[in-house]
Every structure is written in structure tokens, then in C-alpha cells.
Amino acid sequence: MNDVFGGTYAGVYNLIYRDKDYGAECEMLDRLFKRYGNNSISSVLDLGCGTGNHAFPISGRGYEVVGVERSDDMFAVAQQRLSEDASGRITFRQGDIRNIQLGRRFDSALLMFAVLGYQVENADVLSTLKTARAHLKPGGLLIFDVWYGPAVLLQRPSERVKVIGSGEDRIIRVASGELDVARHTCAVRFHVWRLAGERLLAETEETHLMRYFFPLELNLFLECSGFNLIRIGAFPDFDQDPGEATWNILAVARAV
């Protein structure tokens, strides 16, 4: 896994993605827990939890959540947010999702916001999925989203500019991507500026190497890790089948 989510990027992460509807995604996860979990899910392991943007809404729906994050800076933001949460249903642990051992099992595990895509080597994908399996009770659910290979190859990445805020305080992020078709990866380059008027407060560049996946490939990885694939759907429209216009897909699998 490449080293990303440094201090500057982590510091503006929640601002950059403030328009991402985490609440709606967690409402969908709640429906999937009930649909496929036979109303037996109460504990959730959030692998690659970042700053807790899924953990907090899910805990607000009554679930116990344990989040695991590798990045020092993202983990620090999550811990800071936790100090303002009085529910007592969330715990954050710092560690590598490829090999962390928490010493307990959960009813469900999540790998949300393309966390599995950050595992670019086959061994890393398998290690991450096996970590999830080791922490799930028999019959437990694994839910994750990834980039969908057919759509990535058809649409191709393009340069995107995002401006957050106006007037004195602004964040500008420029993102561009380059495919390595043979390795099923895309090198996403982020350049971020934080400005106060004309004054530059911070600047950073990061390259996030992302893997995209194909259905049979995912099925094989899951089978080798102790899961049965239940369904792959479009994301966030899970009840729709993915197609060449579906950049993101969501998968639900059950621990054997």
C-alpha cells in the first residue's frame, strides 16, 4: 500500500468530501444489514475508516462500530471527532488492515470509499479480505465498494478541479489519473492548495495508486478468502446491475 493521506491532505479531507452523502450511504448500509443479515447485526468493523465519516452515522443508527485506520493524521482527526461523541458506541484503533488482530469477531465488516482499491497487489487484496474474514462471525456480512473495471476502461480518468469555499478561505484540489491497464491500476495525482485570500497557507501533492476490479476477479478473491459473494450492484444504486457507465460498484458477501 502506498503512503498517502498525509497531514495537509488529512486536514482538509472532510472539507473536500463534504458534499459526499455519507448519511445516505449509511442508510443504504442499514437496509443491507437488515436485508441480508436477518436482523442479527449489531456490531460493525469499519476497516480503513478514515476520519470516521461512515462510523459516526452508522453508530447513530444503534450499531456498535470499531474503526481501523492506518494513517496517523486521519486517525488523529477521527479521535478528535470521537471526543465530541457521547454515544459510547464507537472505538477507533490504529493499524494496518492487512494484518491487524483485534481479538474479537463482528457481525459485519465494511471496506468503504474504495478502501479495497488501495490494495493494489494480489497479496494485499487477499490479506485485507482475510483480515475481514478473521474478524467476522460465521455468516457475517462483508460490504465494500470498488471501481468497476469495464466502466474505468471505457470512460477513462480525466482531470478534475474542485474549489471549496469562496472569498478569503478557499481550498483548491486538482486531480488527474493515468491508467496502467496491465496492472488494473490508476495513479491518481492530487494537488491541493489551501488559501486565505492571496496567501498560501498549505500545499501538498499526493499520488494515490488505485486498483479497479472485474466481477470474476472479485469472486475469486472472495472465495479464496472464505466468502460467498451474494451480489454486486451499482453504487449507490445497489438494486441496479452495474454497466459500462457504472464507475463504482458495491459488493455484499457472506463469511462461509
C-alpha positions as CSV (number, residue, x, y, z in Angstrom):
1,M,0.0,0.0,0.0
2,N,1.4,3.4,-0.9
3,D,1.8,6.1,1.8
4,V,-1.0,8.7,1.4
5,F,-3.3,10.8,3.5
6,G,-0.5,13.0,5.0
7,G,-1.1,15.9,7.4
8,T,-2.1,18.6,4.9
9,Y,-4.5,16.3,2.9
10,A,-6.0,14.8,6.1
11,G,-6.5,18.3,7.4
12,V,-8.8,19.2,4.5
13,Y,-10.2,15.8,3.8
14,N,-13.6,16.3,5.4
15,L,-13.9,19.7,3.6
16,I,-13.1,18.2,0.2
17,Y,-15.7,15.5,0.6
18,R,-18.3,17.5,2.5
19,D,-20.7,17.0,-0.5
20,K,-20.4,13.2,-0.3
21,D,-23.7,11.9,1.2
22,Y,-22.4,9.7,3.9
23,G,-25.8,9.7,5.6
24,A,-27.5,8.3,2.5
25,E,-24.8,5.6,2.2
26,C,-25.2,4.6,5.8
27,E,-28.9,4.5,5.4
28,M,-28.3,2.1,2.5
29,L,-25.9,0.0,4.6
30,D,-28.5,-0.2,7.3
31,R,-31.0,-1.6,4.7
32,L,-28.5,-4.1,3.6
33,F,-27.7,-5.2,7.1
34,K,-31.4,-5.9,7.6
35,R,-31.9,-7.5,4.2
36,Y,-29.0,-9.9,4.3
37,G,-28.2,-10.1,8.0
38,N,-31.6,-11.5,9.1
39,N,-31.9,-8.6,11.7
40,S,-28.9,-10.1,13.6
41,I,-26.3,-7.4,13.0
42,S,-25.4,-5.2,16.0
43,S,-21.6,-4.9,15.7
44,V,-19.7,-3.4,12.7
45,L,-16.0,-3.4,11.9
46,D,-15.1,-0.4,9.7
47,L,-11.8,-1.2,8.0
48,G,-10.0,1.8,6.6
49,C,-12.3,4.1,8.5
50,G,-10.5,7.3,7.6
51,T,-11.8,10.2,9.7
52,G,-15.0,8.2,10.7
53,N,-17.4,9.6,8.1
54,H,-19.2,6.2,7.9
55,A,-18.6,5.2,11.5
56,F,-20.4,8.1,13.1
57,P,-23.7,7.8,11.1
58,I,-23.7,4.0,11.5
59,S,-23.3,4.3,15.2
60,G,-26.1,6.8,15.2
61,R,-28.4,4.1,13.9
62,G,-27.7,2.0,17.0
63,Y,-24.7,-0.2,15.9
64,E,-21.5,-0.7,17.8
65,V,-18.7,0.4,15.5
66,V,-14.9,-0.3,15.7
67,G,-12.9,1.6,13.1
68,V,-9.4,0.8,12.0
69,E,-7.2,3.3,10.3
70,R,-3.5,3.2,9.3
71,S,-2.8,6.9,8.6
72,D,-1.5,8.8,11.7
73,D,-3.1,12.0,10.5
74,M,-6.5,10.6,9.5
75,F,-6.6,8.6,12.8
76,A,-5.9,11.8,14.8
77,V,-8.9,13.5,13.1
78,A,-11.1,10.6,13.9
79,Q,-10.0,10.6,17.5
80,Q,-10.6,14.3,17.8
81,R,-14.1,13.9,16.5
82,L,-14.7,11.0,18.9
83,S,-14.1,13.4,21.8
84,E,-17.3,15.1,20.8
85,D,-19.4,11.9,20.6
86,A,-21.2,10.9,23.7
87,S,-22.8,7.7,22.4
88,G,-20.1,5.3,23.6
89,R,-20.7,3.1,20.6
90,I,-17.6,3.9,18.6
91,T,-13.9,2.9,19.1
92,F,-11.0,3.7,16.8
93,R,-7.9,1.5,16.6
94,Q,-4.8,2.4,14.6
95,G,-3.3,-0.4,12.5
96,D,-2.8,-1.9,9.1
97,I,-6.0,-3.6,7.7
98,R,-3.9,-6.3,6.1
99,N,-2.8,-7.8,9.3
100,I,-4.4,-6.2,12.4
101,Q,-5.7,-8.6,15.0
102,L,-8.4,-7.2,17.4
103,G,-9.1,-10.5,19.2
104,R,-12.8,-10.5,18.6
105,R,-15.4,-11.1,15.9
106,F,-18.1,-8.9,14.5
107,D,-21.5,-9.3,12.7
108,S,-20.4,-7.2,9.7
109,A,-17.3,-5.6,8.2
110,L,-17.0,-2.7,5.9
111,L,-14.4,-1.5,3.4
112,M,-16.0,1.7,2.2
113,F,-14.8,4.5,-0.1
114,A,-12.7,2.3,-2.3
115,V,-10.5,1.1,0.6
116,L,-10.0,-2.3,-1.1
117,G,-8.8,-0.4,-4.2
118,Y,-5.8,0.9,-2.3
119,Q,-4.6,-2.7,-2.1
120,V,-3.0,-2.8,-5.5
121,E,-1.2,-6.1,-5.2
122,N,-2.9,-9.5,-5.2
123,A,-1.3,-10.4,-1.9
124,D,-2.6,-7.2,-0.3
125,V,-6.1,-7.8,-1.6
126,L,-6.1,-11.3,-0.1
127,S,-4.6,-10.2,3.2
128,T,-7.2,-7.5,3.6
129,L,-10.1,-9.8,2.8
130,K,-8.7,-12.5,5.1
131,T,-8.4,-9.9,7.9
132,A,-12.1,-9.1,7.4
133,R,-12.9,-12.8,7.4
134,A,-10.9,-13.5,10.6
135,H,-12.9,-10.8,12.4
136,L,-16.3,-12.0,11.2
137,K,-18.6,-14.4,12.9
138,P,-19.7,-17.3,10.6
139,G,-22.4,-16.0,8.3
140,G,-21.3,-12.4,8.9
141,L,-21.5,-9.8,6.1
142,L,-18.8,-8.1,4.3
143,I,-19.7,-4.9,2.3
144,F,-17.3,-2.9,0.2
145,D,-17.2,-0.6,-2.8
146,V,-14.6,-0.5,-5.6
147,W,-14.0,0.9,-9.0
148,Y,-15.7,-1.2,-11.8
149,G,-13.2,-2.2,-14.4
150,P,-15.4,-2.1,-17.5
151,A,-16.5,1.4,-16.8
152,V,-13.0,2.6,-15.9
153,L,-11.6,1.3,-19.2
154,L,-14.4,2.8,-21.3
155,Q,-14.7,6.2,-19.6
156,R,-11.0,6.7,-18.7
157,P,-9.9,9.2,-15.9
158,S,-10.0,12.9,-16.7
159,E,-8.6,16.0,-14.9
160,R,-11.0,17.4,-12.4
161,V,-10.8,20.7,-10.5
162,K,-12.7,21.2,-7.2
163,V,-12.9,24.5,-5.3
164,I,-14.2,24.6,-1.8
165,G,-15.2,27.9,-0.2
166,S,-15.1,31.4,-1.6
167,G,-13.7,34.8,-0.7
168,E,-10.9,34.7,1.8
169,D,-10.8,31.0,2.7
170,R,-10.5,28.5,-0.2
171,I,-9.3,25.0,-0.9
172,I,-8.4,24.1,-4.5
173,R,-7.8,20.5,-5.5
174,V,-6.7,19.3,-8.9
175,A,-7.0,15.6,-9.6
176,S,-5.8,13.7,-12.6
177,G,-5.3,10.0,-13.4
178,E,-3.2,7.7,-15.5
179,L,-4.2,4.1,-16.2
180,D,-1.9,1.0,-16.1
181,V,-4.2,-1.4,-17.9
182,A,-1.9,-4.4,-17.5
183,R,-1.9,-4.0,-13.7
184,H,-5.6,-2.9,-13.3
185,T,-4.4,0.4,-11.6
186,C,-4.9,4.1,-11.9
187,A,-2.4,6.6,-10.5
188,V,-4.5,9.4,-9.2
189,R,-2.5,12.6,-8.6
190,F,-3.9,15.1,-6.2
191,H,-2.5,18.7,-5.9
192,V,-4.1,20.7,-3.1
193,W,-3.8,24.3,-2.2
194,R,-5.2,26.0,1.0
195,L,-5.6,29.8,0.6
196,A,-6.5,32.8,2.7
197,G,-7.1,35.4,0.1
198,E,-4.0,35.5,-2.0
199,R,-1.9,34.0,0.8
200,L,-0.9,30.3,0.5
201,L,-1.5,28.5,3.8
202,A,-0.6,25.0,2.8
203,E,0.2,23.0,-0.3
204,T,0.6,19.3,-0.9
205,E,0.8,16.7,-3.7
206,E,-0.1,13.0,-3.3
207,T,-0.3,10.1,-5.7
208,H,-3.0,7.5,-4.8
209,L,-2.5,4.3,-6.6
210,M,-5.9,2.7,-7.1
211,R,-6.9,-0.7,-8.3
212,Y,-10.1,-1.4,-10.3
213,F,-11.8,-4.8,-10.4
214,F,-13.8,-7.1,-12.6
215,P,-16.7,-9.4,-11.3
216,L,-15.0,-12.8,-11.8
217,E,-11.8,-11.4,-10.3
218,L,-13.7,-10.2,-7.2
219,N,-15.5,-13.5,-6.9
220,L,-12.2,-15.5,-6.9
221,F,-10.6,-13.2,-4.3
222,L,-13.6,-13.6,-2.1
223,E,-13.7,-17.4,-2.5
224,C,-10.0,-17.6,-1.6
225,S,-10.6,-15.6,1.5
226,G,-13.6,-17.5,2.9
227,F,-16.6,-15.6,1.5
228,N,-19.5,-16.3,-0.8
229,L,-20.4,-13.4,-3.0
230,I,-24.1,-12.5,-2.6
231,R,-24.5,-9.6,-5.0
232,I,-22.6,-6.9,-6.9
233,G,-24.7,-3.8,-7.6
234,A,-24.2,-0.3,-8.9
235,F,-23.2,2.2,-6.2
236,P,-25.0,4.0,-4.8
237,D,-28.0,2.5,-6.7
238,F,-27.4,-1.0,-5.4
239,D,-30.5,-2.6,-6.8
240,Q,-29.4,-1.7,-10.3
241,D,-27.0,-4.0,-12.1
242,P,-23.6,-2.4,-13.0
243,G,-22.8,-1.5,-16.6
244,E,-20.2,0.3,-18.6
245,A,-21.4,3.7,-17.2
246,T,-21.0,2.5,-13.6
247,W,-17.7,3.7,-12.2
248,N,-18.4,2.5,-8.6
249,I,-19.9,-0.8,-7.5
250,L,-20.9,-2.2,-4.2
251,A,-20.4,-5.9,-3.2
252,V,-22.1,-7.9,-0.4
253,A,-20.5,-11.2,0.6
254,R,-21.1,-13.7,3.4
255,A,-18.5,-15.3,5.6
256,V,-18.5,-19.1,5.0
